[in-house]
Amino acid sequence: MESLKEGMIADTENSAEFSDSSKSAVFADLHIHSRFSRATSKDINIENLEKYARIKGLGLLGTGDFQHALWFKELNELEERDGILYTRTGFPFLWQTEISLMYTQDGKGRRIHFVILAPNKEVVGQITGFLGSKGRLDYDGRPIFGFSGIELVDEMMKIDKDIEIFPAHCMTPWFGIFGSMSGFNSLKEAFQDREKYIHAVESGMSADPQMLQHLSELNEKTIISFSDIHSFWPWRLGREATIFSKADSYKDIIKEIRENKILGTVETDPAYGKYHWDGHRLHNFSSSPAETKKLNGICPICGKPLTIGVENRVEELTDQEIEKNPGKKPYYKILPLHELIALAKASTLASRKTWLVYNQLIGKFGNEFNIMLKTGKEELLRALPQDNLLVDLILRNREGKIKVKPGYDGEYGIPLLTEMQKRLI
């Protein structure tokens, strides 16, 4: 199992110090998709996922879409040991999928996404059998079903108590468990007495642990973070991740999730997410929660209700001050390296200019997390003698100090070059 060496994790202003166990830390992205999901890259395959996971600095990936027959056939060629799948070169994957549930509960239509982790191939077969009894599995790697979250928990627990279920991107408006448009006000409301089987929630890009710590219901839950990627490019893969102290078996992973023993998480700035602020994408209009309140939640352009974003929804559900949460974990708030290079070079994420600098840095320092969290200022200056601005951005990013214009209603946030960020070293 690949892991990061001692010193790889830097202490930053937005994260507390990691314990000595961090020297064997494993960065994991356990919410991904295959090329058989809608709106995904046709080039997603095991080889590309492994290649770019190593470039990113990830030591473990979810499989994505394990119930899809064609993708399962490819996964089935990997060697399984202790619930972990290994490629021929030894890179590990964990059985994982995401499903979408659309149903009515308490008189309201609900649309919720869930991630499922499974302990072995046999259990994957049983989960696939259950899902196949509820609808088609061949049309989308993330299939849609009409049964409830309560039934999902019941049926998974019948199959195997080691199956892990967690709400995906928990605060997003349309498909988050707490979403403003079709979610619930609490896990208890959503799952009733089955809430005890929900051990974790995924923060999602538009929220971070600090925001979620305002919800007292989550004091006893683990806040995890993964990317929900639809491509393998390093500005998507691992943009959010969870840091485990040990990941040699499925049981290692589940123990840390269920007992809130993860080391921490990697998060993008919540403003970078697609649903941080309120607004209407079609009208190019966004607003902060305070502005939305002044507008009575109505778009001033079309007169229809605004899509209420994550920051607003967190404010609505807040019932405690952060310091009252004893289980808070450290985290890094960083933007992907491609974003910083594109910002410094006035280029695009996938441009040749951006890739040239990115590949130069990877060749020098090994992987992206190494560059973003460990490499010192002097080392960066030697590697980038003509790029003081980029070095400045990397260091500021490490401290969570890159200003981002908030995303809204399906639009990503935009990193900005403020006057402070224009200051050269």
C-alpha positions as CSV (number, residue, x, y, z in Angstrom):
1,M,0.0,0.0,0.0
2,E,1.4,3.4,-0.9
3,S,1.5,5.8,1.9
4,L,3.0,9.2,2.6
5,K,6.3,9.5,4.5
6,E,6.9,11.4,7.7
7,G,6.8,15.1,7.2
8,M,4.5,15.0,4.2
9,I,1.7,16.7,6.1
10,A,2.3,20.3,6.9
11,D,0.8,22.2,9.8
12,T,-1.4,25.0,8.4
13,E,-3.6,27.8,9.7
14,N,-6.7,25.8,8.8
15,S,-5.7,22.5,10.3
16,A,-4.5,21.3,13.7
17,E,-1.3,19.3,14.1
18,F,-1.5,15.7,13.1
19,S,-0.4,13.0,15.5
20,D,2.7,10.9,15.0
21,S,0.6,8.4,13.1
22,S,0.6,10.8,10.2
23,K,3.9,9.4,9.1
24,S,2.1,6.5,7.5
25,A,-0.9,8.5,6.4
26,V,-2.9,7.3,3.3
27,F,-4.8,9.9,1.3
28,A,-7.9,8.2,-0.1
29,D,-10.6,9.2,-2.6
30,L,-13.5,6.8,-2.1
31,H,-16.2,8.5,-4.2
32,I,-15.5,8.2,-7.9
33,H,-17.2,7.0,-11.1
34,S,-16.4,4.8,-14.0
35,R,-16.8,5.7,-17.7
36,F,-20.2,4.0,-17.5
37,S,-21.8,6.8,-15.4
38,R,-23.4,9.7,-17.2
39,A,-21.3,12.8,-18.0
40,T,-18.0,11.0,-17.4
41,S,-14.9,10.8,-19.4
42,K,-14.9,7.9,-21.9
43,D,-11.2,7.3,-21.0
44,I,-11.8,6.4,-17.4
45,N,-10.3,3.0,-16.9
46,I,-8.3,1.3,-14.2
47,E,-4.9,2.2,-15.8
48,N,-5.7,5.9,-16.0
49,L,-7.2,6.0,-12.5
50,E,-4.1,4.4,-11.1
51,K,-1.7,6.7,-13.1
52,Y,-3.3,9.9,-12.0
53,A,-3.9,8.8,-8.4
54,R,-0.2,8.2,-8.1
55,I,0.5,11.6,-9.7
56,K,-1.9,13.2,-7.2
57,G,-0.4,11.5,-4.2
58,L,-3.4,9.3,-3.4
59,G,-2.8,5.9,-1.9
60,L,-6.3,4.4,-2.2
61,L,-9.3,4.8,-4.6
62,G,-12.8,3.7,-4.6
63,T,-13.8,1.5,-7.6
64,G,-16.9,3.5,-8.4
65,D,-20.0,1.9,-10.0
66,F,-19.4,-1.7,-8.9
67,Q,-22.9,-2.9,-9.7
68,H,-22.5,-2.0,-13.4
69,A,-21.9,-5.3,-15.2
70,L,-19.3,-4.1,-17.7
71,W,-17.3,-2.2,-15.1
72,F,-17.5,-5.1,-12.6
73,K,-16.0,-7.4,-15.3
74,E,-12.9,-5.2,-15.4
75,L,-12.7,-4.9,-11.6
76,N,-13.1,-8.6,-11.3
77,E,-9.7,-9.0,-13.0
78,L,-7.9,-7.4,-10.0
79,E,-6.7,-9.5,-7.1
80,E,-8.6,-9.1,-3.9
81,R,-7.0,-9.4,-0.4
82,D,-8.7,-8.4,2.8
83,G,-11.4,-6.6,1.0
84,I,-8.9,-4.5,-1.1
85,L,-8.5,-4.9,-4.9
86,Y,-5.0,-4.6,-6.2
87,T,-3.8,-3.9,-9.7
88,R,-0.8,-5.8,-11.2
89,T,1.5,-3.0,-10.0
90,G,0.0,-3.1,-6.5
91,F,-2.3,0.0,-6.5
92,P,-5.3,-0.5,-4.2
93,F,-9.0,0.0,-4.8
94,L,-12.0,-0.4,-2.4
95,W,-15.4,-1.7,-3.6
96,Q,-17.6,1.4,-3.9
97,T,-20.6,2.8,-5.7
98,E,-23.0,5.7,-5.6
99,I,-26.8,5.4,-6.1
100,S,-29.5,8.0,-6.4
101,L,-32.8,7.6,-4.6
102,M,-35.9,9.5,-5.5
103,Y,-38.9,9.0,-3.2
104,T,-41.5,10.6,-1.1
105,Q,-41.3,10.8,2.7
106,D,-43.3,12.9,5.0
107,G,-45.3,14.3,2.1
108,K,-42.2,15.8,0.3
109,G,-40.3,14.6,-2.7
110,R,-36.7,13.5,-1.8
111,R,-33.8,13.2,-4.1
112,I,-30.7,11.9,-2.2
113,H,-27.4,10.4,-3.3
114,F,-25.7,7.7,-1.2
115,V,-22.2,6.1,-1.4
116,I,-22.0,2.4,-0.6
117,L,-18.7,0.7,0.5
118,A,-18.6,-3.1,0.4
119,P,-16.3,-5.5,2.2
120,N,-15.7,-8.1,-0.6
121,K,-16.8,-9.4,-4.0
122,E,-19.4,-11.7,-2.5
123,V,-21.2,-8.9,-0.8
124,V,-20.9,-6.8,-3.9
125,G,-22.8,-9.6,-5.7
126,Q,-25.5,-9.5,-3.1
127,I,-25.9,-5.7,-3.2
128,T,-26.0,-5.9,-7.0
129,G,-28.7,-8.6,-6.8
130,F,-30.8,-6.4,-4.5
131,L,-30.4,-3.3,-6.7
132,G,-31.2,-5.3,-9.8
133,S,-34.5,-6.3,-8.2
134,K,-35.4,-2.6,-7.9
135,G,-34.6,-1.4,-11.3
136,R,-32.2,-1.4,-14.3
137,L,-28.5,-1.3,-13.7
138,D,-27.2,-1.1,-17.3
139,Y,-28.1,2.4,-18.3
140,D,-26.0,4.4,-15.8
141,G,-23.1,3.7,-13.4
142,R,-25.0,5.8,-10.9
143,P,-28.5,4.2,-11.2
144,I,-31.7,5.8,-9.9
145,F,-34.3,4.0,-7.7
146,G,-37.6,4.8,-6.1
147,F,-37.1,3.3,-2.7
148,S,-36.3,5.2,0.5
149,G,-33.1,5.8,2.5
150,I,-34.6,3.8,5.3
151,E,-35.2,0.8,3.0
152,L,-31.6,1.2,1.7
153,V,-30.2,0.9,5.3
154,D,-32.5,-2.0,6.1
155,E,-31.6,-4.0,3.1
156,M,-27.9,-3.4,3.3
157,M,-27.8,-4.4,7.0
158,K,-29.6,-7.6,6.1
159,I,-26.9,-8.4,3.6
160,D,-23.9,-7.6,5.7
161,K,-23.4,-5.3,8.8
162,D,-19.9,-4.3,7.4
163,I,-21.5,-2.5,4.5
164,E,-20.9,1.2,5.0
165,I,-23.5,3.7,3.7
166,F,-23.0,7.5,3.9
167,P,-24.9,10.4,2.4
168,A,-23.0,12.0,-0.5
169,H,-22.2,15.7,-0.7
170,C,-24.6,16.1,2.3
171,M,-25.5,19.8,1.9
172,T,-26.0,20.3,-1.9
173,P,-29.4,21.6,-2.8
174,W,-30.8,18.9,-5.0
175,F,-29.2,15.6,-3.9
176,G,-27.8,16.2,-0.4
177,I,-29.4,14.6,2.7
178,F,-29.6,18.2,4.1
179,G,-30.2,19.9,0.8
180,S,-32.4,22.9,0.6
181,M,-34.5,21.6,-2.3
182,S,-35.2,18.0,-1.5
183,G,-33.4,17.0,1.7
184,F,-34.2,16.7,5.4
185,N,-33.5,18.9,8.4
186,S,-31.8,16.1,10.3
187,L,-30.5,12.5,9.9
188,K,-33.0,11.4,12.5
189,E,-35.8,12.8,10.3
190,A,-34.3,11.0,7.3
191,F,-33.6,7.6,8.8
192,Q,-35.7,7.5,12.0
193,D,-34.3,4.7,14.3
194,R,-31.9,3.6,11.5
195,E,-29.9,6.7,12.0
196,K,-27.5,4.7,14.2
197,Y,-26.3,2.9,11.1
198,I,-25.1,6.2,9.5
199,H,-21.6,6.7,10.8
200,A,-20.4,9.5,8.5
201,V,-21.5,12.2,6.1
202,E,-19.5,13.5,3.1
203,S,-18.9,17.2,3.3
204,G,-19.0,17.8,-0.5
205,M,-17.1,20.6,-2.3
206,S,-19.5,23.4,-1.3
207,A,-19.1,22.7,2.5
208,D,-16.2,21.9,4.8
209,P,-15.9,20.4,8.3
210,Q,-15.9,23.8,10.0
211,M,-19.3,24.6,8.5
212,L,-20.7,21.2,9.4
213,Q,-19.5,21.5,13.0
214,H,-22.3,24.0,13.5
215,L,-24.8,21.0,13.4
216,S,-24.8,19.3,16.8
217,E,-26.3,16.2,15.3
218,L,-23.0,15.6,13.6
219,N,-21.0,15.7,16.8
220,E,-21.0,11.9,16.9
221,K,-20.5,11.4,13.2
222,T,-17.3,11.3,11.1
223,I,-17.0,14.1,8.5
224,I,-15.3,12.6,5.5
225,S,-14.5,14.1,2.1
226,F,-14.1,12.6,-1.3
227,S,-14.1,14.1,-4.9
228,D,-17.1,12.5,-6.7
229,I,-15.1,12.7,-9.8
230,H,-16.3,12.2,-13.4
231,S,-12.8,12.2,-14.9
232,F,-9.3,11.2,-13.9
233,W,-7.6,14.5,-14.3
234,P,-5.7,15.7,-11.3
235,W,-7.7,18.9,-10.9
236,R,-10.7,16.6,-10.3
237,L,-9.3,13.3,-8.8
238,G,-8.4,13.8,-5.2
239,R,-9.5,17.4,-5.1
240,E,-11.1,16.3,-1.8
241,A,-9.9,13.3,0.1
242,T,-9.9,11.6,3.6
243,I,-6.6,10.8,5.3
244,F,-6.4,7.4,7.0
245,S,-3.7,6.2,9.4
246,K,-4.0,2.7,8.1
247,A,-5.6,1.2,5.0
248,D,-4.3,-2.3,4.5
249,S,-7.7,-3.9,4.7
250,Y,-11.4,-3.0,4.4
251,K,-11.7,-3.4,8.1
252,D,-9.0,-0.8,8.7
253,I,-11.0,1.8,6.6
254,I,-14.3,1.0,8.2
255,K,-12.9,1.1,11.7
256,E,-11.5,4.6,11.3
257,I,-14.8,5.9,9.7
258,R,-17.1,4.3,12.3
259,E,-14.9,5.3,15.3
260,N,-14.1,8.8,14.0
261,K,-10.4,7.9,14.0
262,I,-9.5,9.4,10.6
263,L,-6.5,11.7,10.6
264,G,-8.3,14.5,8.8
265,T,-9.5,15.5,5.3
266,V,-8.4,17.5,2.3
267,E,-11.1,20.0,1.2
268,T,-11.3,22.6,-1.5
269,D,-12.4,26.1,-0.4
270,P,-16.2,25.7,-0.1
271,A,-16.6,28.7,-2.3
272,Y,-15.0,26.7,-5.1
273,G,-18.0,24.3,-5.0
274,K,-20.9,24.5,-7.4
275,Y,-23.5,25.2,-4.8
276,H,-21.9,27.4,-2.1
277,W,-24.0,30.5,-2.7
278,D,-27.6,31.1,-3.7
279,G,-28.5,32.1,-7.2
280,H,-29.7,31.4,-10.7
281,R,-27.1,30.1,-13.2
282,L,-29.2,30.9,-16.3
283,H,-29.4,34.6,-15.3
284,N,-25.8,34.8,-14.1
285,F,-27.0,35.9,-10.7
286,S,-25.7,34.9,-7.3
287,S,-26.1,36.2,-3.8
288,S,-24.9,35.7,-0.3
289,P,-27.3,34.4,2.4
290,A,-27.7,38.0,3.7
291,E,-28.5,39.3,0.2
292,T,-30.9,36.5,-0.4
293,K,-32.8,37.4,2.8
294,K,-33.1,41.0,1.6
295,L,-34.5,39.6,-1.7
296,N,-37.0,37.3,0.2
297,G,-35.4,34.4,-1.7
298,I,-36.6,35.7,-5.1
299,C,-34.4,36.2,-8.1
300,P,-34.6,39.9,-9.1
301,I,-34.2,39.0,-12.8
302,C,-36.9,36.4,-13.3
303,G,-39.0,36.7,-10.1
304,K,-38.7,33.0,-9.3
305,P,-37.3,31.4,-6.1
306,L,-33.5,31.3,-6.0
307,T,-31.7,28.0,-5.7
308,I,-30.6,28.1,-2.1
309,G,-27.0,27.1,-1.6
310,V,-25.0,25.4,1.0
311,E,-23.8,28.4,3.1
312,N,-27.4,29.6,3.5
313,R,-28.6,26.1,4.4
314,V,-25.9,25.6,7.0
315,E,-27.0,28.9,8.6
316,E,-30.6,27.7,8.7
317,L,-29.6,24.4,10.4
318,T,-27.0,25.8,12.8
319,D,-27.7,24.9,16.4
320,Q,-24.3,25.1,18.2
321,E,-21.1,27.0,18.3
322,I,-18.1,25.2,16.8
323,E,-16.1,24.9,20.1
324,K,-18.9,22.7,21.5
325,N,-18.0,19.9,19.1
326,P,-15.4,17.7,20.8
327,G,-14.8,15.4,17.7
328,K,-13.6,17.9,15.2
329,K,-10.7,16.8,13.0
330,P,-8.0,18.8,11.2
331,Y,-8.3,19.5,7.6
332,Y,-6.5,21.2,4.7
333,K,-8.3,23.7,2.6
334,I,-6.5,23.7,-0.8
335,L,-7.3,24.3,-4.4
336,P,-5.9,21.9,-7.1
337,L,-2.4,22.8,-8.4
338,H,-3.7,23.1,-11.9
339,E,-6.0,26.0,-10.7
340,L,-3.0,27.8,-9.2
341,I,-0.9,27.4,-12.4
342,A,-3.7,28.5,-14.6
343,L,-4.2,31.5,-12.3
344,A,-0.6,32.5,-12.3
345,K,-0.2,32.0,-16.1
346,A,-3.5,33.4,-17.2
347,S,-4.2,30.0,-18.9
348,T,-6.8,27.3,-18.7
349,L,-6.7,24.1,-16.6
350,A,-6.1,21.8,-19.5
351,S,-3.8,24.1,-21.6
352,R,-0.4,23.0,-22.8
353,K,1.1,25.9,-20.8
354,T,-0.5,24.7,-17.6
355,W,0.5,21.1,-18.2
356,L,4.2,22.0,-18.9
357,V,4.5,23.6,-15.5
358,Y,2.6,20.9,-13.7
359,N,4.7,18.1,-15.2
360,Q,7.9,20.0,-14.4
361,L,6.8,20.2,-10.7
362,I,5.7,16.6,-10.6
363,G,9.0,15.4,-12.1
364,K,10.8,17.4,-9.4
365,F,8.7,16.6,-6.3
366,G,7.0,13.3,-7.1
367,N,3.2,14.1,-6.6
368,E,0.8,17.0,-6.1
369,F,0.1,16.6,-2.4
370,N,3.9,16.6,-1.8
371,I,4.1,20.0,-3.6
372,M,1.0,21.4,-2.0
373,L,1.5,20.3,1.6
374,K,5.2,19.7,2.2
375,T,7.7,21.3,-0.2
376,G,9.4,24.3,1.3
377,K,9.6,27.8,0.0
378,E,13.2,27.7,-1.0
379,E,12.8,24.4,-2.8
380,L,9.9,25.8,-4.8
381,L,11.9,28.9,-5.6
382,R,14.7,26.8,-7.0
383,A,12.3,24.8,-9.0
384,L,10.5,27.8,-10.3
385,P,13.1,30.6,-10.5
386,Q,11.0,32.7,-12.9
387,D,7.6,32.0,-11.3
388,N,7.6,33.9,-8.0
389,L,3.8,34.5,-8.3
390,L,3.1,30.8,-8.6
391,V,5.3,30.0,-5.6
392,D,3.4,32.7,-3.7
393,L,0.1,31.2,-4.7
394,I,1.2,27.7,-3.6
395,L,2.3,28.9,-0.2
396,R,-0.9,31.0,0.2
397,N,-3.0,28.1,-0.9
398,R,-1.4,26.0,1.8
399,E,-2.7,28.5,4.4
400,G,-6.1,28.6,2.8
401,K,-5.6,32.2,1.7
402,I,-6.6,32.1,-2.0
403,K,-9.7,34.2,-2.5
404,V,-12.5,32.5,-4.5
405,K,-15.6,34.0,-6.1
406,P,-18.3,31.7,-4.7
407,G,-19.9,29.1,-7.0
408,Y,-23.7,28.8,-7.2
409,D,-26.5,26.9,-8.9
410,G,-24.2,24.4,-10.6
411,E,-21.4,26.8,-11.5
412,Y,-17.9,26.3,-10.0
413,G,-16.3,29.1,-7.9
414,I,-13.5,31.1,-9.5
415,P,-10.1,31.6,-7.9
416,L,-9.1,35.2,-8.0
417,L,-5.8,37.2,-8.2
418,T,-6.4,39.8,-5.4
419,E,-4.0,42.6,-4.8
420,M,-2.6,40.7,-1.9
421,Q,-2.0,37.6,-4.1
422,K,-0.2,39.8,-6.7
423,R,2.5,40.5,-4.2
424,L,5.7,38.8,-5.4
425,I,8.0,37.1,-3.0
